Amino acid sequence: MSATLIVVIGGLAAVGTYLVTSRLLSRIVLGFALLGHAAVLALLASGGPAGDPPLADQNPAESSSNPVPQALSLTAIVISFGLTLFLLALARRQQQLTGDDLVEDDIEDRRIAASAVSGDSIDEGITDEEVTS
């Protein structure tokens, strides 16, 4: 495996991870797409050098390429495509409901975080005004 391929895989994974941690759904979709491409490249690179087609009774096993990374990369492509379509549907619905694609904090999450800091029970005494302030 060449050093260029390692750098490309690392770069795709790094940029994809950075985009996934964003609060905009459009950046999250792009981040997961880049992570999917990085996974496919990593799987294909792990297969080793190209060899003869792995057909039964035609080529010796030593000169055949490994079919497992190829099958796993096809599975990764399908999963990445499905995840991208699901995230696009979520982004479209968010845009219809709020007019933008910014993911906002959930009030219930803020209530749980505030109760953990104050040591209170979740159901005790924390109002919506305290959570939003």
MODELLER restraints for C-alpha pairs under 7 A, 6 or more apart:
rsr = mdl.restraints
at = mdl.atoms
rsr.add(forms.Gaussian(group=physical.xy_distance, feature=features.Distance(at['CA:1:A'], at['CA:45:A']), mean=6.42, stdev=0.5))
rsr.add(forms.Gaussian(group=physical.xy_distance, feature=features.Distance(at['CA:9:A'], at['CA:38:A']), mean=5.11, stdev=0.5))
rsr.add(forms.Gaussian(group=physical.xy_distance, feature=features.Distance(at['CA:9:A'], at['CA:41:A']), mean=6.61, stdev=0.5))
rsr.add(forms.Gaussian(group=physical.xy_distance, feature=features.Distance(at['CA:9:A'], at['CA:42:A']), mean=6.53, stdev=0.5))
rsr.add(forms.Gaussian(group=physical.xy_distance, feature=features.Distance(at['CA:12:A'], at['CA:34:A']), mean=5.73, stdev=0.5))
rsr.add(forms.Gaussian(group=physical.xy_distance, feature=features.Distance(at['CA:12:A'], at['CA:35:A']), mean=6.45, stdev=0.5))
rsr.add(forms.Gaussian(group=physical.xy_distance, feature=features.Distance(at['CA:12:A'], at['CA:38:A']), mean=5.54, stdev=0.5))
rsr.add(forms.Gaussian(group=physical.xy_distance, feature=features.Distance(at['CA:13:A'], at['CA:34:A']), mean=6.80, stdev=0.5))
rsr.add(forms.Gaussian(group=physical.xy_distance, feature=features.Distance(at['CA:13:A'], at['CA:35:A']), mean=5.34, stdev=0.5))
rsr.add(forms.Gaussian(group=physical.xy_distance, feature=features.Distance(at['CA:13:A'], at['CA:38:A']), mean=5.77, stdev=0.5))
rsr.add(forms.Gaussian(group=physical.xy_distance, feature=features.Distance(at['CA:16:A'], at['CA:31:A']), mean=3.93, stdev=0.5))
rsr.add(forms.Gaussian(group=physical.xy_distance, feature=features.Distance(at['CA:16:A'], at['CA:32:A']), mean=6.17, stdev=0.5))
rsr.add(forms.Gaussian(group=physical.xy_distance, feature=features.Distance(at['CA:16:A'], at['CA:34:A']), mean=5.06, stdev=0.5))
rsr.add(forms.Gaussian(group=physical.xy_distance, feature=features.Distance(at['CA:16:A'], at['CA:35:A']), mean=5.19, stdev=0.5))
rsr.add(forms.Gaussian(group=physical.xy_distance, feature=features.Distance(at['CA:17:A'], at['CA:31:A']), mean=6.28, stdev=0.5))
rsr.add(forms.Gaussian(group=physical.xy_distance, feature=features.Distance(at['CA:19:A'], at['CA:27:A']), mean=5.39, stdev=0.5))
rsr.add(forms.Gaussian(group=physical.xy_distance, feature=features.Distance(at['CA:19:A'], at['CA:28:A']), mean=5.58, stdev=0.5))
rsr.add(forms.Gaussian(group=physical.xy_distance, feature=features.Distance(at['CA:19:A'], at['CA:30:A']), mean=6.98, stdev=0.5))
rsr.add(forms.Gaussian(group=physical.xy_distance, feature=features.Distance(at['CA:19:A'], at['CA:31:A']), mean=4.65, stdev=0.5))
rsr.add(forms.Gaussian(group=physical.xy_distance, feature=features.Distance(at['CA:20:A'], at['CA:27:A']), mean=6.65, stdev=0.5))
rsr.add(forms.Gaussian(group=physical.xy_distance, feature=features.Distance(at['CA:20:A'], at['CA:28:A']), mean=4.37, stdev=0.5))
rsr.add(forms.Gaussian(group=physical.xy_distance, feature=features.Distance(at['CA:20:A'], at['CA:31:A']), mean=4.93, stdev=0.5))
rsr.add(forms.Gaussian(group=physical.xy_distance, feature=features.Distance(at['CA:20:A'], at['CA:32:A']), mean=6.57, stdev=0.5))
rsr.add(forms.Gaussian(group=physical.xy_distance, feature=features.Distance(at['CA:22:A'], at['CA:28:A']), mean=6.41, stdev=0.5))
rsr.add(forms.Gaussian(group=physical.xy_distance, feature=features.Distance(at['CA:23:A'], at['CA:102:A']), mean=5.77, stdev=0.5))
rsr.add(forms.Gaussian(group=physical.xy_distance, feature=features.Distance(at['CA:23:A'], at['CA:103:A']), mean=5.34, stdev=0.5))
rsr.add(forms.Gaussian(group=physical.xy_distance, feature=features.Distance(at['CA:24:A'], at['CA:101:A']), mean=5.56, stdev=0.5))
rsr.add(forms.Gaussian(group=physical.xy_distance, feature=features.Distance(at['CA:24:A'], at['CA:102:A']), mean=4.61, stdev=0.5))
rsr.add(forms.Gaussian(group=physical.xy_distance, feature=features.Distance(at['CA:24:A'], at['CA:103:A']), mean=6.11, stdev=0.5))
rsr.add(forms.Gaussian(group=physical.xy_distance, feature=features.Distance(at['CA:25:A'], at['CA:91:A']), mean=5.70, stdev=0.5))
rsr.add(forms.Gaussian(group=physical.xy_distance, feature=features.Distance(at['CA:25:A'], at['CA:101:A']), mean=5.42, stdev=0.5))
rsr.add(forms.Gaussian(group=physical.xy_distance, feature=features.Distance(at['CA:25:A'], at['CA:102:A']), mean=6.40, stdev=0.5))
rsr.add(forms.Gaussian(group=physical.xy_distance, feature=features.Distance(at['CA:25:A'], at['CA:103:A']), mean=6.92, stdev=0.5))
rsr.add(forms.Gaussian(group=physical.xy_distance, feature=features.Distance(at['CA:26:A'], at['CA:91:A']), mean=6.93, stdev=0.5))
rsr.add(forms.Gaussian(group=physical.xy_distance, feature=features.Distance(at['CA:26:A'], at['CA:101:A']), mean=6.91, stdev=0.5))
rsr.add(forms.Gaussian(group=physical.xy_distance, feature=features.Distance(at['CA:29:A'], at['CA:84:A']), mean=6.17, stdev=0.5))
rsr.add(forms.Gaussian(group=physical.xy_distance, feature=features.Distance(at['CA:29:A'], at['CA:87:A']), mean=6.05, stdev=0.5))
rsr.add(forms.Gaussian(group=physical.xy_distance, feature=features.Distance(at['CA:29:A'], at['CA:88:A']), mean=6.87, stdev=0.5))
rsr.add(forms.Gaussian(group=physical.xy_distance, feature=features.Distance(at['CA:33:A'], at['CA:80:A']), mean=6.68, stdev=0.5))
rsr.add(forms.Gaussian(group=physical.xy_distance, feature=features.Distance(at['CA:33:A'], at['CA:84:A']), mean=6.66, stdev=0.5))
rsr.add(forms.Gaussian(group=physical.xy_distance, feature=features.Distance(at['CA:36:A'], at['CA:76:A']), mean=6.88, stdev=0.5))
rsr.add(forms.Gaussian(group=physical.xy_distance, feature=features.Distance(at['CA:36:A'], at['CA:77:A']), mean=6.96, stdev=0.5))
rsr.add(forms.Gaussian(group=physical.xy_distance, feature=features.Distance(at['CA:36:A'], at['CA:80:A']), mean=5.41, stdev=0.5))
rsr.add(forms.Gaussian(group=physical.xy_distance, feature=features.Distance(at['CA:40:A'], at['CA:73:A']), mean=5.04, stdev=0.5))
rsr.add(forms.Gaussian(group=physical.xy_distance, feature=features.Distance(at['CA:40:A'], at['CA:76:A']), mean=6.33, stdev=0.5))
rsr.add(forms.Gaussian(group=physical.xy_distance, feature=features.Distance(at['CA:40:A'], at['CA:77:A']), mean=6.95, stdev=0.5))
rsr.add(forms.Gaussian(group=physical.xy_distance, feature=features.Distance(at['CA:43:A'], at['CA:69:A']), mean=5.44, stdev=0.5))
rsr.add(forms.Gaussian(group=physical.xy_distance, feature=features.Distance(at['CA:43:A'], at['CA:73:A']), mean=5.86, stdev=0.5))
rsr.add(forms.Gaussian(group=physical.xy_distance, feature=features.Distance(at['CA:44:A'], at['CA:69:A']), mean=5.85, stdev=0.5))
rsr.add(forms.Gaussian(group=physical.xy_distance, feature=features.Distance(at['CA:44:A'], at['CA:70:A']), mean=6.34, stdev=0.5))
rsr.add(forms.Gaussian(group=physical.xy_distance, feature=features.Distance(at['CA:44:A'], at['CA:73:A']), mean=6.69, stdev=0.5))
rsr.add(forms.Gaussian(group=physical.xy_distance, feature=features.Distance(at['CA:46:A'], at['CA:69:A']), mean=6.89, stdev=0.5))
rsr.add(forms.Gaussian(group=physical.xy_distance, feature=features.Distance(at['CA:47:A'], at['CA:66:A']), mean=6.02, stdev=0.5))
rsr.add(forms.Gaussian(group=physical.xy_distance, feature=features.Distance(at['CA:47:A'], at['CA:69:A']), mean=5.47, stdev=0.5))
rsr.add(forms.Gaussian(group=physical.xy_distance, feature=features.Distance(at['CA:50:A'], at['CA:65:A']), mean=5.91, stdev=0.5))
rsr.add(forms.Gaussian(group=physical.xy_distance, feature=features.Distance(at['CA:51:A'], at['CA:63:A']), mean=5.70, stdev=0.5))
rsr.add(forms.Gaussian(group=physical.xy_distance, feature=features.Distance(at['CA:51:A'], at['CA:64:A']), mean=4.97, stdev=0.5))
rsr.add(forms.Gaussian(group=physical.xy_distance, feature=features.Distance(at['CA:51:A'], at['CA:65:A']), mean=4.45, stdev=0.5))
rsr.add(forms.Gaussian(group=physical.xy_distance, feature=features.Distance(at['CA:52:A'], at['CA:63:A']), mean=5.94, stdev=0.5))
rsr.add(forms.Gaussian(group=physical.xy_distance, feature=features.Distance(at['CA:52:A'], at['CA:64:A']), mean=4.56, stdev=0.5))
rsr.add(forms.Gaussian(group=physical.xy_distance, feature=features.Distance(at['CA:52:A'], at['CA:65:A']), mean=5.84, stdev=0.5))
rsr.add(forms.Gaussian(group=physical.xy_distance, feature=features.Distance(at['CA:53:A'], at['CA:64:A']), mean=5.78, stdev=0.5))
rsr.add(forms.Gaussian(group=physical.xy_distance, feature=features.Distance(at['CA:53:A'], at['CA:65:A']), mean=6.22, stdev=0.5))
rsr.add(forms.Gaussian(group=physical.xy_distance, feature=features.Distance(at['CA:54:A'], at['CA:64:A']), mean=5.12, stdev=0.5))
rsr.add(forms.Gaussian(group=physical.xy_distance, feature=features.Distance(at['CA:54:A'], at['CA:65:A']), mean=5.97, stdev=0.5))
rsr.add(forms.Gaussian(group=physical.xy_distance, feature=features.Distance(at['CA:54:A'], at['CA:67:A']), mean=6.83, stdev=0.5))
rsr.add(forms.Gaussian(group=physical.xy_distance, feature=features.Distance(at['CA:91:A'], at['CA:101:A']), mean=6.09, stdev=0.5))
rsr.add(forms.Gaussian(group=physical.xy_distance, feature=features.Distance(at['CA:94:A'], at['CA:100:A']), mean=6.85, stdev=0.5))
rsr.add(forms.Gaussian(group=physical.xy_distance, feature=features.Distance(at['CA:94:A'], at['CA:101:A']), mean=5.87, stdev=0.5))
rsr.add(forms.Gaussian(group=physical.xy_distance, feature=features.Distance(at['CA:95:A'], at['CA:101:A']), mean=5.43, stdev=0.5))
rsr.add(forms.Gaussian(group=physical.xy_distance, feature=features.Distance(at['CA:110:A'], at['CA:131:A']), mean=5.90, stdev=0.5))
rsr.add(forms.Gaussian(group=physical.xy_distance, feature=features.Distance(at['CA:111:A'], at['CA:131:A']), mean=5.80, stdev=0.5))
rsr.add(forms.Gaussian(group=physical.xy_distance, feature=features.Distance(at['CA:112:A'], at['CA:122:A']), mean=6.09, stdev=0.5))
rsr.add(forms.Gaussian(group=physical.xy_distance, feature=features.Distance(at['CA:114:A'], at['CA:131:A']), mean=6.98, stdev=0.5))
rsr.add(forms.Gaussian(group=physical.xy_distance, feature=features.Distance(at['CA:115:A'], at['CA:121:A']), mean=6.19, stdev=0.5))
rsr.add(forms.Gaussian(group=physical.xy_distance, feature=features.Distance(at['CA:115:A'], at['CA:122:A']), mean=5.64, stdev=0.5))
